Amino acid sequence: MNEAASGDGPRVRVRVPASSANLGPGYDSFGLALALFDEVIARRNGSGLRIEVSGVGAGTVPTDGRHLVARAAAAAFDAMDEPEPGMLLQCTNAMPHGSGLGSSAAAIVAGILVARALTPNGEQRLPDQEVFTLATRMEGHPDNVAPVLFGGITIAWCPAGPGSAPRSVRLRAHPDLRAIALVAERSCATEDARAALPATVPHADAAANSARAGLLVYALTTDPDLLLDATDDRLHQPYRAAVMPESFALLHRLRSAGIAAVLSGAGPSVLALGTHLPDPDSLRAAGFRATRVELWQSGATVEVLG
């Protein structure tokens, strides 16, 4: 996380990147930050809550305390034992909702960082690890939260044992690694995508995924030529085909052409990874918008505007 000095200014700007989780076999653990951003400009507002939304979600998302940024901010103020102030939140959204690009994790992280930045000694009262823990608790799993907070490629996990805080490590991506996002026009709730997963999987499939996840670390950091094999998944993607058949038709077409394509998070968007990716227009499919997207190394940023 790259955070500016807190200062005395009345407004702060929080910028959070999109993310793609799982990356094939790294279910609920691997994540990648992408240079597509939502932004929140916030200031204390005497009393009451006022939310303005532009971009994605304008006119459809709630503009009261039900808004996810506001809920996350409220949780962070509570964690710091800080009375929740009146606030003006100006949200400018670029991430599609329910697409598998981490919009909920981004909103949660943004709200927590807004609250911390508006609180005296906020960084001491809510250190980075506690931000990560709180965001993971609200999101339900750490795989999107980690790249939003820390940037780059991350592997996140929750240690065994009650009360254990989530942890993450950050990988240095191969310098030639590139990505194309095939953003689905329709959305799919994460709950629906998770409901498609079975309670158990065959031992052979679990063993294959374990091998692929290990190979994925090497492919992402050292030898991207191995990405097609490294992104093969048997743990979650095949079971979601019935929920999002268009996504799986696209996945099959891309992988059959030798392109390392994966379901982005819970879908329905698709992410293609490699060093020599074709022109996005050549990957177009009905119901999807193809665009190059840079990998984002810095994670969330907080800026005092004065």
C-alpha positions in Angstrom: 0.0 0.0 0.0 1.4 3.4 -1.0 0.0 6.0 1.5 0.7 9.7 1.5 1.3 11.5 4.8 -2.0 12.1 6.6 -1.6 15.9 7.0 -4.3 18.3 8.1 -6.2 18.6 4.9 -10.0 18.3 4.9 -10.2 15.9 1.9 -8.6 12.6 1.0 -8.6 10.7 -2.3 -8.5 6.9 -2.2 -7.8 5.0 -5.4 -8.2 1.2 -5.5 -7.3 -1.1 -8.4 -9.3 -3.9 -9.9 -8.2 -7.5 -9.3 -8.5 -10.9 -10.7 -8.5 -13.8 -8.3 -7.7 -17.6 -8.6 -5.8 -17.3 -11.9 -6.9 -20.8 -12.7 -5.7 -23.3 -10.0 -5.0 -20.8 -7.2 -8.5 -21.0 -5.8 -9.2 -18.5 -3.1 -5.5 -17.7 -2.8 -3.9 -16.2 -5.9 -4.7 -12.7 -7.0 -3.5 -10.1 -9.5 -4.0 -6.3 -9.3 -5.1 -4.6 -12.6 -4.8 -1.0 -13.7 -8.6 -0.2 -13.7 -9.5 2.0 -10.8 -12.4 3.1 -8.6 -11.8 6.4 -6.7 -13.3 7.9 -3.6 -12.9 11.5 -2.5 -14.0 12.0 1.1 -14.2 14.6 3.7 -15.8 15.0 7.1 -19.2 16.7 6.7 -20.3 17.9 10.1 -23.2 15.5 10.5 -25.0 13.0 8.3 -23.8 10.9 5.3 -23.9 12.1 1.8 -22.8 9.9 -1.1 -22.4 10.9 -4.8 -21.8 8.2 -7.4 -20.6 8.7 -10.9 -19.6 6.1 -13.5 -20.5 2.5 -13.0 -23.5 2.1 -10.7 -24.7 5.7 -10.8 -28.4 5.7 -10.3 -28.6 2.1 -9.2 -26.3 1.5 -6.2 -27.6 2.8 -2.8 -26.5 6.3 -1.7 -27.0 5.9 2.0 -25.5 3.8 4.7 -26.1 0.6 2.7 -23.4 1.6 0.2 -20.5 -0.8 0.6 -17.9 2.0 0.9 -19.9 3.5 3.7 -20.4 0.2 5.4 -16.7 -0.5 5.3 -15.8 2.9 6.6 -18.3 2.4 9.5 -16.6 -0.9 10.3 -13.2 0.8 10.3 -14.3 3.7 12.6 -15.7 1.1 14.9 -12.5 -0.9 14.9 -10.6 2.3 15.9 -13.1 3.2 18.6 -13.7 6.4 16.7 -17.2 7.9 16.6 -18.5 7.7 13.0 -18.5 11.3 11.7 -20.7 12.9 9.0 -19.0 12.4 5.7 -19.3 13.3 2.0 -18.2 10.5 -0.2 -17.7 11.1 -3.9 -17.4 7.8 -5.6 -16.2 7.5 -9.2 -16.4 3.9 -10.4 -14.8 2.3 -13.4 -15.1 -1.4 -12.4 -18.1 -3.4 -13.6 -20.1 -4.9 -10.7 -20.5 -8.7 -10.5 -18.0 -9.3 -13.3 -15.2 -11.1 -11.5 -12.9 -8.1 -11.3 -13.0 -7.5 -7.6 -15.3 -4.6 -7.3 -16.6 -5.5 -3.8 -13.1 -6.0 -2.4 -12.1 -2.6 -3.9 -15.1 -0.9 -2.3 -14.4 -2.5 1.1 -10.7 -1.5 1.0 -11.6 2.0 -0.2 -14.0 2.5 2.7 -11.6 1.3 5.3 -8.8 3.5 4.0 -11.1 6.5 3.9 -12.0 6.0 7.6 -8.3 5.6 8.5 -7.2 8.6 6.6 -10.0 10.8 8.2 -9.0 9.7 11.7 -6.2 11.3 13.8 -3.3 8.9 14.0 -5.3 6.5 11.9 -2.3 4.5 10.6 -1.2 3.8 14.2 -4.8 2.9 15.3 -5.4 0.7 12.3 -2.1 -0.7 10.9 -1.9 -2.3 7.5 -2.3 -5.8 8.9 -5.5 -4.8 10.7 -6.8 -3.2 7.5 -6.1 -6.5 5.7 -7.8 -8.5 8.4 -10.9 -6.3 8.6 -11.3 -6.2 4.8 -10.9 -10.0 4.6 -13.5 -10.5 7.2 -16.0 -8.3 5.3 -15.2 -9.8 1.9 -15.1 -13.4 3.2 -11.8 -14.4 1.7 -8.4 -12.7 1.1 -7.7 -13.5 -2.5 -9.0 -10.2 -4.0 -8.3 -8.0 -0.9 -4.5 -8.8 -1.0 -3.8 -7.5 -4.5 -6.1 -4.4 -4.0 -4.1 -3.5 -0.9 -0.6 -4.5 -1.9 -0.5 -4.6 -5.7 1.2 -7.0 -8.0 0.6 -10.8 -7.8 -0.3 -12.0 -4.4 -0.8 -15.3 -2.6 -3.0 -15.0 0.4 -4.1 -17.5 3.0 -5.8 -17.8 6.4 -3.6 -19.7 8.9 -5.2 -22.6 10.8 -6.4 -21.9 14.3 -9.1 -19.7 15.7 -8.5 -15.9 15.6 -5.5 -16.2 13.1 -5.1 -13.2 10.9 -4.9 -13.6 7.1 -1.5 -13.3 5.5 -0.1 -12.7 2.1 3.1 -12.7 0.1 3.8 -10.7 -3.0 5.4 -12.1 -6.1 7.4 -10.1 -8.7 5.8 -10.7 -12.0 7.9 -11.5 -15.1 8.7 -8.2 -16.7 7.1 -9.3 -20.0 3.8 -10.5 -18.6 0.8 -8.9 -20.1 -3.0 -9.3 -19.7 -6.2 -8.9 -21.7 -9.5 -8.7 -19.8 -12.6 -10.0 -21.6 -15.2 -8.2 -19.5 -18.6 -9.8 -19.6 -21.6 -7.6 -20.3 -23.8 -9.6 -17.9 -23.0 -10.1 -14.2 -23.0 -13.1 -11.9 -23.3 -13.0 -8.2 -20.3 -14.6 -6.4 -22.8 -16.5 -4.2 -24.3 -18.1 -7.3 -20.9 -19.1 -8.7 -19.9 -20.6 -5.3 -23.2 -22.5 -5.0 -22.2 -24.4 -8.2 -19.2 -26.0 -6.5 -19.4 -29.5 -5.0 -18.7 -30.3 -1.4 -15.9 -32.7 -2.4 -13.7 -33.3 -5.4 -11.8 -36.3 -6.7 -8.4 -36.8 -5.1 -6.8 -36.9 -8.6 -8.2 -33.5 -9.4 -7.0 -32.0 -6.1 -3.5 -33.4 -6.8 -3.5 -32.0 -10.3 -4.4 -28.6 -9.0 -1.7 -28.7 -6.3 0.9 -29.3 -9.0 -0.5 -26.6 -11.3 -0.6 -24.0 -8.5 3.1 -24.6 -7.8 3.9 -24.4 -11.5 1.8 -21.2 -11.7 4.2 -19.4 -9.3 7.1 -20.3 -11.6 5.2 -19.4 -14.8 4.1 -16.0 -13.5 7.6 -15.0 -12.2 10.1 -16.8 -14.3 8.8 -18.6 -17.5 5.5 -17.4 -18.8 5.8 -19.9 -21.7 4.4 -22.4 -19.2 1.3 -20.4 -18.4 -1.1 -22.5 -20.5 -0.2 -25.7 -18.5 0.1 -23.7 -15.2 -3.4 -22.2 -15.5 -5.2 -25.5 -16.0 -7.8 -25.9 -13.3 -10.0 -28.8 -12.2 -11.1 -27.5 -8.8 -13.7 -24.8 -9.5 -13.9 -23.7 -13.1 -15.4 -26.9 -14.7 -18.2 -26.8 -12.1 -19.2 -23.3 -13.0 -19.8 -24.0 -16.7 -23.5 -24.5 -16.3 -23.8 -21.1 -14.5 -22.0 -19.1 -17.2 -21.9 -21.1 -20.5 -20.8 -18.2 -22.6 -17.7 -17.7 -20.5 -16.8 -21.4 -20.9 -17.3 -21.3 -24.6 -14.9 -18.4 -24.7 -12.4 -20.1 -22.4 -12.4 -23.2 -24.5 -11.8 -21.2 -27.7 -8.9 -19.3 -26.3 -7.2 -22.2 -24.6 -7.6 -24.3 -27.7 -5.8 -21.6 -29.5 -2.9 -21.8 -27.0 -3.8 -18.7 -25.0 -3.6 -19.1 -21.2 -7.1 -17.9 -20.4 -8.9 -18.3 -17.0 -12.1 -17.3 -15.4 -11.5 -14.0 -13.6 -12.4 -14.7 -10.0 -15.9 -16.2 -9.8 -16.6 -14.9 -13.4 -18.2 -14.3 -15.7 -15.3 -12.2 -17.1 -12.2 -14.0 -18.5 -8.6 -13.0 -18.2 -5.9 -13.9 -20.8 -2.2 -13.9 -19.7 1.0 -14.1 -21.7 4.0 -12.3 -23.1 2.8 -12.2 -26.8 -0.9 -11.8 -26.6 -2.9 -11.1 -29.8 -4.7 -7.9 -30.6 -7.7 -7.7 -28.2 -10.1 -7.2 -31.2 -9.2 -10.7 -32.4 -10.4 -12.2 -29.2 -13.8 -10.5 -29.2 -16.9 -12.6 -28.5 -20.5 -11.8 -28.2 -21.3 -10.5 -24.8 -17.7 -9.6 -23.9 -15.5 -6.5 -24.3 -11.8 -7.2 -24.8 -9.3 -4.7 -23.6 -5.6 -4.7 -22.7 -5.1 -4.0 -19.0 -1.8 -3.3 -17.3 -0.7 -5.1 -14.3 -0.7 -2.7 -11.3 2.2 -2.9 -8.9 1.4 -0.3 -6.2 -1.9 -1.4 -4.7 -4.3 1.1 -3.2 -3.2 4.7 -2.7 -4.3 7.5 -0.4 -3.6 11.1 -1.1 -4.4 14.1 1.0 -5.8 16.9 -1.2 -5.7 19.7 1.2 
